[in-house]
Amino acid sequence: MLIILESVLDGATLAQFRQLLADARWQDGSATAGTLARSVKRNHQLADSDPLAVRLGEQILQALGRNPRFISAALPRRIYPPKFNRYAEQGSYGVHVDSAIMGVPGSGQSLRTDLSATLFLAEPAEYEGGELEIETPFGAQVVKLAAGDMVLYPSTSLHRVAPVTRGARVASFFWIESMVADEAARSLLFDLDQAIQGLTPGLAADDDRLLKLTSVYHNLLRRWAQA
């Protein structure tokens, strides 16, 4: 399931991000790639320990904590601290799959990557190329979003970033370990929760139909979730 979250960052926050990242200390991104991915990764990233990356990453996590659609879609258990990358001058990332288990920097803990996230921080008109291409059961999906919008997709998916031929593509990316590991179960819960949220404004809080649907949702979550 591929889900678009619009306006994860508000206009003022986004403007601040863009200004700060314009003067950031970008490093060769291949140093953080896995053995197979290293040969196809051509971009720049901020170091995990860079104070700017830590500060902006915390702001992203705070914004996501206030985003009900993100919570509904991801059912997050753990989130890898957001990272930041920049593609320019033919920069690209060839076809790869994200590692299944990642160590969380500075925590001594590991995280299972159930969902991958890319938060776009450059406007589409500011660069050419740079599309995120995600393989799905229905073929490749091409994603190039407005600044401040984010895409969530299964970490099991093969994906690539097309070469940037003009300008610079700047984004934040990270991974989520969900309370519900099974993608199909998580998708069903998301659809059910979205239906409940859609019905709620038109029904009384004690409407029997709404209560039954809510009960089904929570009982399925109880069956599938690992808290």
N, C-alpha and C positions, 0 to 999 in steps of 0.2 A: 504494500500500500504506500503510495506516494502522496504526501499531504503538504499543501502550501499554507504557511502562516503569514498573513499580511501584517505589516506595520508592527513587527516585534519591538522595534525601537521607535520612539516618537521623534518628531522632527528636530527638536532641540538636542536630544541625546545623539541622534544620528550625525548632526552637524558637528558636534563636539568630537565624536569618534573620527570623522573624516579629517578634521583639522589635525588632530593628534597623530593619526596614522600617516599623514603626509610627511611628517618629519621623523618617523620611527626608524629604529636601527634594524633594518632587514638583514637577514643572514641567508646563506645558501640552504635551501630547503631539502636538498638531497640527503643531508646528514641525518635527518630524522626518518627517512624512509626505510622500509624493510629490505631484505636482501634482494628480492625479485623486483620490488617497486623502484629501487634506487636508480636503475638504468633508464626508467621512463619518466622520472620526476624532474622537472625543470621549472623551479619557482623560487621564491624567497619567503621566509617566515620570520616571525619574532620568536626569540628564545622563550621557552616556558618560564624561565626565571626573570624575564624582563619585567620590571615594575609596571610598565605600561600595559603589557599583555595581562598581567595579573589584575590590574585595576579595571580594565575594560571587560575582561572575562567575568569579573564579579558583577558588573553592571548588567551584563547579558543574562546571567543566572537570576538576578533579581527581577528583571523584566519577564523572564519565562515563568518565574514563580507566580506572577500576576496574570498569566495568560491561560484562561480556562481551556482553550482549544488545544494548547500544547499539553497541558496536564491530561486531558481526555485522550489524546492520541498516543502519548508516550507512556503514561503511567510510570513516571520515572522513579527508579530506586536509587541509582547513582548516576551522576553526570560527570564526564571527563572535563576538566577545566578547559574552557574555550581557548583555541589556538587561532592564530591569525596568519594569513598568507597573501602573497601578492604575485600576480602573473603579468609579465610585460615582455616586449621584444621577443616574440615567438615562444614565450614560456607556456608550458603545457604539462599535463600529467597523463601518461598513457593508461591504457586499460589495466585495472587492478581491483583487488578486493581488500577491504580493510581487515586488519588482524582481528581474530575472534576474541582474544584476551589481551588487555592492555594494562600495564602498571600505571597507576595514578601518581603523577610526579609528587614527591615529597610526602607521600602518605603511607607507603609500605603496603598499600592495598592494590588489588587487581579489580578490573571491571570487565564484564562480558559485554561486547558490543552488539546490542540488539538493533539499535537505530543510529543512523548517521545523520548529521545536520549540517547544512551550509547556510549561513546568514550572509546575504549579499550586502556589501558596504559601498559599492560603486554603482552609479546609475548605468543602465544598459547602453545609453548613447555615448558614454565616456570611453568605451572600448569596443573593439571588434573582435569576434571570436570569443573564447573563454566560456563557451556553453558547458554546463555540466550535463553529460550524457549518461543516463542511468538505464541499464538493461533491466527489463521487466518481462513477465510472462507474455505480455502483449507487444513486445518489441521495445526498441530504445525510446526513452522519453528525454526530450531536450529541455533543459531548464536554464533560463536566464531571467532573473527577477529584478524588480525595482530595489533600490537601496532601502534597507530596513526590513525586507521580506525574507523569509526563511523556508527552506524545503527540508522535510523529514522523509527518510526512505530507509528500507531495510539494509542493514550493514552486510547482509549476505549478497547484495547486488554487485555485479561487475559494473564499474563506472569509470569515466575519464573526464578530464578537462581539456577541451579543444584548445589549440594554440591561439594565443592572443596576438593579433597582427597589428593592432593600433591601440594606444592608450594603456591603461592598467586596470586589471581586475583585482579588487581587494575584497576579502571576505574573512569571516570567522567560521571555523569548523570544529566539530566536537562529536562525541558519541554518548549514547544513553544506554544504560542497563535498565531495562524495564522490569517492573514487578511481575509482568506477564511475559515470559520468554517466548511463548508460541505466537508467531506472527498472525496466524489465522484467528486464534482466540482474541488477540489484542485488537484486530480489525473488527471483529464482531462486537466487542465491548465499545469500541469507538462509535460504530454505527448506532448501537442501542443508546448510548449516552447522548449522541447528537439528536436522536429522535426525541428523547425525553426532554432535552433542553428546548427543542422546537415546540413541543406541546405545552410546556409549563406555563408560558404567559397566558394561554387561553383557557386554562383549567384551574379550578380551585385547588389549594394545597392539599385538601383532604379528599379530592376526587378519587374514587376507588380505582379507576383505570390507571391513573398516574401512579398511585401507590403500588399497584401490582407490577407495573413496568419497572419502577424503581427497585422493588423487591427482587425481581428477576435479575436486574443489573448487578446488584450487590451480592446476590447469592452466586452468580457466575464468577464475579470478581473474587469472592471468597474461595471458590473452587480452584481457580487458576493462578491466583496471585501468590508470590513469595515476597512477604514483607521484610 
